[in-house]
Amino acid sequence: MKHCSYRVKASLFIFLFFLCVVPIRAQITITSNEVNFPIGSTIYMYIVWDTTGNGIPVNVGTTGGPQTWTLNETIYPGGNVGAIQVVDPASTPFGNHFSTANAAYLFQGDSTSLYEYFDLTNSQLDMPGFGTVTVDSNFIIDNIPPAKLLIFPATLGTAWSSNFSNHYSLAPGFEEVDSTASQLTIDAWGTYVGSSGTYDCLRIRNDEMLINTVLVNGIPIASDTTTFIEYNWVAEQVGMLATISSMPGETNPNFTLASTISFTVPTTGIQAHQPSLPTRFELQQNYPNPFNPSTTIFFTLPTTMNVQLTVYDLLGQKIATLVNGRLSSGEHQVTFNAADLPSGVYLYQLSGNGMTQTRRMVLLK
């Protein structure tokens, strides 16, 4: 089964696009009755990815308020517009698995469909997981326990935590675990000025840690950790307006460089764009995995660049260089033949334009 690496971090707050909130300036209170998922609606998002590794200059503001934030296509050119459909969970391929879900979002790519599921109760809004349909197969990823997106009532100063993990069985005795630990706070308020209008808003801060661990017979053999800070802006009577994520490892809450920026745009003139998942610098899981003796490694590039794709053993010794040259933007795949290598866990790393991503694969003979 091909394992596509879609992280939830950038979309944990997409549900807020359809929040309706009480119109009390600077002191907004959100209850469960004010969260709405209009089935059949479409959300249009403008997304800018850092393609250089140097970050995108931003001004996220500070805590408290009032203050003003301005985001539009002129300030951040070169982005992509994507469409997100709000659908009935019962109509989706994974509706029976996520039986408590009240709504689902569909991200439709050229060859992949990603469904995210949401469970709304009087006390909180959860995300129990997601499912993906590819040309090869379907797979389900559960958030254990469900990700806690919002607690009610939510207002300036509200804080909560959300800790969950995703488990992937690589082979008998081999397991990969992705753990997410988030601390969220509604920490600021002011005025948002964007292409879709000017609004009073609240800012939600998310301090997030992502831990990827590979276990053999329950014993961790490799692990890496990524931290970042994410801000989300929510407007009165409108909902989600924008999201900005810091560069990996950022600790300054007033950071000035971002890895991704996304914000809503009007539907006028947007329909002509092909709805798709945005192309970004991403190293996906090899397939098959485990493998013997060959496997295919998949990756995408946001622009033409010089890249290296290298294989290492767990001691950090270079085993092979699969790619070393200039490639165009878009999807790529490379075959790795390990006929001369012993069974074990190996690392493969993609590098280019100052960006690096690493994944693990298992050779079983």
Stockholm file with secondary structure:
# STOCKHOLM 1.0

chainA/1-365         MKHCSYRVKASLFIFLFFLCVVPIRAQITITSNEVNFPIGSTIYMYIVWDTTGNGIPVNVGTTGGPQTWTLNETIYPGGNVGAIQVVDPASTPFGNHFSTANAAYLFQGDSTSLYEYFDLTNSQLDMPGFGTVTVDSNFIIDNIPPAKLLIFPATLGTAWSSNFSNHYSLAPGFEEVDSTASQLTIDAWGTYVGSSGTYDCLRIRNDEMLINTVLVNGIPIASDTTTFIEYNWVAEQVGMLATISSMPGETNPNFTLASTISFTVPTTGIQAHQPSLPTRFELQQNYPNPFNPSTTIFFTLPTTMNVQLTVYDLLGQKIATLVNGRLSSGEHQVTFNAADLPSGVYLYQLSGNGMTQTRRMVLLK
#=GR chainA/1-365 SS CCCCCCCSGGGTTGGGGGBCCCCCTTCCCBCGGGBCCCTTCEEEEEEEECCSSSCEECCCCCSBSCCEEEECTTTSCSCEEEEEEEECGGGSTTTTTTTTCSEEEEEECSSCEEEEEEEECSSEEEEEEEEEECSSCEEEEEEEEEEEEEESSBCTTCEEEEEEEEEEEEETTEEEEEEEEEEEEEEEEEEEEETTEEEEEEEEEEEEEEEEEEEETTEEEEEEEEEEEEEEEEETTTEEEEEEEECTTCCCTTCSEEEEEEEECCSTTTTTSCCCCCCCSEECCCBSSSBSSEEEEEEEESSCEEEEEEEEETTCCEEEEEEEEEECSEEEEEEEECTTSCSEEEEEEEEETTEEEEEEEEECC
#=GC SS_cons         CCCCCCCSGGGTTGGGGGBCCCCCTTCCCBCGGGBCCCTTCEEEEEEEECCSSSCEECCCCCSBSCCEEEECTTTSCSCEEEEEEEECGGGSTTTTTTTTCSEEEEEECSSCEEEEEEEECSSEEEEEEEEEECSSCEEEEEEEEEEEEEESSBCTTCEEEEEEEEEEEEETTEEEEEEEEEEEEEEEEEEEEETTEEEEEEEEEEEEEEEEEEEETTEEEEEEEEEEEEEEEEETTTEEEEEEEECTTCCCTTCSEEEEEEEECCSTTTTTSCCCCCCCSEECCCBSSSBSSEEEEEEEESSCEEEEEEEEETTCCEEEEEEEEEECSEEEEEEEECTTSCSEEEEEEEEETTEEEEEEEEECC
//
